Amino acid sequence: MAADYDYPDWYRQPDETIRLGNATLMRHVGSRIAGRIQVPHPPAPGAPELVERDYLPHHPLEMTSAGRFTGHDWVEDDSIGYWAEATHPEQDAAKVADAMAICHGDAGFMVTDRRVSVITAAHLFVYVREAQKQARRKKGIVRHLLGTATDAVLGTHNSWGHGDLMVALWEADVRRIRGWSRVWLGRSFPFPNVVRVDFVDGSVLYCRCRKGSVIDGQEVRD
């Protein structure tokens, strides 16, 4: 990893259980922090640059980005995958939104029996690609000097894939979470599959789930 960023690798330990989890939803995170609505929630200044990706999330509806909705009707905008509610930007749900905003819709959210994490695929960052290129270049020079064949340079995909190296953009002890529950939000039927995550500090994260998500340790089938 580059010296400018210190995102640790993320992988599930052999004895670690995923209790709540989403891989990338390819949707934005929105927020209401100290009464201010931001859709999408903006990344912090100096966030690492992303590669040009194969897929991008849809643009939020103008009604949503302008904050012209009541209650939790942001859920009617399918471009929103997560929603953070906090009274202060230092609360945990706000920090989750900050981390998710870094990767513009390519964030995953994992709660295990020991930690809560915002994750993404490492190779989506330009600095990781550059480090990989430099490593290949050095390896190729060494092999050339030794008179051996160089490794083939494999193409890299610009999206999540099975087996990709993940990094944690934000992580905390699972005891920072009070609990979670399924909630019915919005005006449309059938209601979207949404889980409310309550943090001990009083902030809340809403997660849109889909087929393949994990809720209470069980994979969502539909």
Secondary structure in CASP SS format (residue, H / E / C, confidence):
PFRMAT SS
TARGET T0000
AUTHOR 0000-0000-0000
METHOD secondary structure of the structure
MODEL  1
M C 1.00
A C 1.00
A C 1.00
D C 1.00
Y C 1.00
D C 1.00
Y C 1.00
P C 1.00
D E 1.00
W E 1.00
Y C 1.00
R C 1.00
Q C 1.00
P C 1.00
D C 1.00
E C 1.00
T C 1.00
I E 1.00
R E 1.00
L E 1.00
G E 1.00
N E 1.00
A C 1.00
T C 1.00
L C 1.00
M C 1.00
R C 1.00
H E 1.00
V E 1.00
G E 1.00
S E 1.00
R E 1.00
I E 1.00
A C 1.00
G C 1.00
R E 1.00
I E 1.00
Q E 1.00
V C 1.00
P C 1.00
H C 1.00
P C 1.00
P C 1.00
A C 1.00
P C 1.00
G C 1.00
A C 1.00
P C 1.00
E C 1.00
L E 1.00
V C 1.00
E C 1.00
R C 1.00
D C 1.00
Y C 1.00
L C 1.00
P C 1.00
H C 1.00
H C 1.00
P C 1.00
L C 1.00
E H 1.00
M H 1.00
T H 1.00
S H 1.00
A C 1.00
G C 1.00
R C 1.00
F C 1.00
T C 1.00
G C 1.00
H C 1.00
D H 1.00
W H 1.00
V H 1.00
E H 1.00
D C 1.00
D C 1.00
S C 1.00
I E 1.00
G E 1.00
Y E 1.00
W E 1.00
A E 1.00
E E 1.00
A E 1.00
T C 1.00
H C 1.00
P C 1.00
E C 1.00
Q C 1.00
D H 1.00
A H 1.00
A H 1.00
K H 1.00
V H 1.00
A H 1.00
D H 1.00
A H 1.00
M H 1.00
A H 1.00
I H 1.00
C C 1.00
H C 1.00
G C 1.00
D C 1.00
A C 1.00
G E 1.00
F E 1.00
M E 1.00
V E 1.00
T E 1.00
D C 1.00
R C 1.00
R E 1.00
V E 1.00
S E 1.00
V E 1.00
I E 1.00
T E 1.00
A E 1.00
A H 1.00
H H 1.00
L H 1.00
F E 1.00
V H 1.00
Y H 1.00
V H 1.00
R H 1.00
E H 1.00
A H 1.00
Q H 1.00
K H 1.00
Q H 1.00
A H 1.00
R H 1.00
R H 1.00
K H 1.00
K H 1.00
G H 1.00
I H 1.00
V H 1.00
R H 1.00
H H 1.00
L H 1.00
L H 1.00
G C 1.00
T C 1.00
A C 1.00
T C 1.00
D C 1.00
A C 1.00
V C 1.00
L C 1.00
G C 1.00
T C 1.00
H C 1.00
N C 1.00
S C 1.00
W C 1.00
G C 1.00
H C 1.00
G C 1.00
D C 1.00
L C 1.00
M E 1.00
V E 1.00
A E 1.00
L E 1.00
W E 1.00
E E 1.00
A E 1.00
D E 1.00
V H 1.00
R H 1.00
R H 1.00
I E 1.00
R E 1.00
G E 1.00
W E 1.00
S E 1.00
R E 1.00
V E 1.00
W C 1.00
L C 1.00
G C 1.00
R C 1.00
S C 1.00
F C 1.00
P C 1.00
F C 1.00
P C 1.00
N C 1.00
V E 1.00
V E 1.00
R E 1.00
V E 1.00
D E 1.00
F E 1.00
V C 1.00
D C 1.00
G C 1.00
S C 1.00
V E 1.00
L E 1.00
Y E 1.00
C E 1.00
R E 1.00
C C 1.00
R C 1.00
K C 1.00
G C 1.00
S C 1.00
V E 1.00
I E 1.00
D C 1.00
G C 1.00
Q E 1.00
E E 1.00
V C 1.00
R C 1.00
D C 1.00
END
